[in-house]
Amino acid sequence: MLIQVPPGDNLTTHFAKLGKTNEIMDKASVDNLRARFGLDQPLHVQ
């Protein structure tokens, strides 16, 4: 539950770090990772 307290999620933080190094991931890859880690599910399911 504590991981939900900060804004965003771990992937959002990771992508922000990638952006600082000029690495880019396409939307399909991002969506795939969100589904893989269950971040696309409601909080009570996560």
Steps between C-alpha positions, in 0.01 A plus 500: 500500500786739575626476142175669391552806723742697277360635173546276197647152521840336473481491122425872484812567707706266283382665177578845643856384567525362146381834363787677674745277311314553169385138487147458372253213530201476270147500641444132418803401710381715788150352484645149483707558815203651686294190417786264588540652847125541555518878516209525258271338758297684765670552836302229680615244239865608502 
